[in-house]
Amino acid sequence: MQRKDYWKKSLAIAWPALLEFFFISIADIIDTFMVSGMGPSAVAAIGLTTQPKFIALTIFFSINAAVSALVARRQGEGDRIEANKTLLTAIYIVIAFVILVDLVMMPFLSPILKFAGSNPETHELSIAYFKIIMGGIIFNALAMVINAGHRGCGNTQIAFVSNLVSSVVNITFNYLLIYGNFGFPALGIRGAAIATVLGTVVASIMCIISLTRKSSYLNFNQFVKAKFAYSKKIAKSIASLGSNIFVENVSARIGFLVTAITAASLGTEIFAAHNVGMNLLSLTFSLANGMQVAAIALSGNALGAEDKEGAKTYGKVCQEIGFALSVIVSIILIFFGRHIFGLFFKDPDIIEYGVIITRFLTVIVLLQISQTIYGGCLRAAGDVKYTLFVALLSVTFIRSAVTLLAVNVLSLGIMGIWLGILSDQASRFICLRRRFHQGNWVNKKI
C-alpha cells in the first residue's frame, strides 16, 4: 500500500471520531458558557465536579480502551464471534461497576467536593450538579462501551452520530432548563446537569439501536450466536489490559486533582478562568482523541493481521495528521485567545488570567495531540505497562511537583498551575515518542 492510501484510510476512520469528540467538548464549553451568566461561582462549581466525575469514570475509560484494542485485534484475526463476545462481556462488567461506583460515591458527595476545593460560594452548587450527573452515569457508561466496540472495528460513524445528537439534546435542554425559557422551569445549575444526563440517555438508546443492524460488525445476532454468555476468558483479557490502563488513568487523575485543588485555592475568579482554560484544553484533546481512535483501530487491526510495518505506518500517518491539526489550533489560540475568554467573562482581571492561560495552551496543544496518538498506538499493541510508567512519572510526579513548587513556593499563581500542565505534556511527549520510534511495541501479544 502506498503512503497516500494510509492517509486516505486514516482520514476515513478519523474524521467521524474527530467530529464526535469535538462536539462533545463543544457541548461542555457551551454548558460553561450558558452557566457563566450565573456568575464565576457557578462556573467554578461545575469545574469542581470535573475531576471527581472523571475519577468515577476512570474504570469505564479503562474498560473501553481495552475493548477497542481487543475488538480491533480480533477483527484483524478474522474472528467476528470473539469480537462480539468481547463487547458483550464488557457490557456486563460495565453494568456491575456502575452499581458499585454509585454505591461508593453517592453517600460521600459532600466530603469529596470539599476535598476537591469547594468553598462556601461553590459547595452547594457543586453538590446539586454532581448528584444528578452521578445518578445518570449508567447511560454514559453504556454508550461509551458500545461506541468503544464500534471504534475498535473501525466504525467511528455510529459513535459520531450518537454523540452529536447527544450534544444537541444537551445544548437544547441547557437553554430550556437553566433560565426557564419557553415555559420550562428555571433550574439553574441543576438544569445544566439534567440536560447533560438527557443527552447521555439519548446517546445510549441510539447505541443500543445500532446493535440491531445486521450490517454492523457488532450486533445482537452475533450476541445470540454467543448465547449472551459472559466469557471469563475475555473478562481476564479485559482485566489484563484494563487494569494497567486503570492504574494509568487513576495516577493521571491524581495529578489532575492536585492541579484542580491548587487552582481552586487561588480563589473563585482564578479557578473560573482556569476551568474555561481546561475546557479549551479538552477541546484540543478531542482532536487528539479522534486521531487516537483511528490509530488504535488501524494499528490494532494491522497487528491482528500480522502486518507490523503497516501498524507502524498507520501510527506515523495519524501523528502527522494530528500535528497538522495542532498547528492550526495553536494559531487560532494565538490570535483569538483574549476574545474567547471575553465570551465568558466581563471582568478584565479574569480575562487577563485567560490570556496567560492561552499562551501556555498554544504550546501545550502541539505536545498533547502528538503524545496522545503515540500512547494510543502503544495501548493498541498491549504495551500498557510502559504507558502506565509514563503516566506515573509525568502526571502524578512531575506535574504535581512542578505545580506545588511553582504555586506554593515560587508564588507564580495561575502561571504556576499551567507550568505544571506544560511539564506533564512535555515529559509524556518525550517518553511516548521515544518508545514508539523504538518499534518494539509491535511485537506485543494480547
Summary of the structure (lengths in Angstrom):
residues: 446
radius of gyration: 21.0
end to end distance: 25.6
largest distance: 62.8
contacts: 1738
relative contact order: 0.13
helix: 87%
strand: 0%
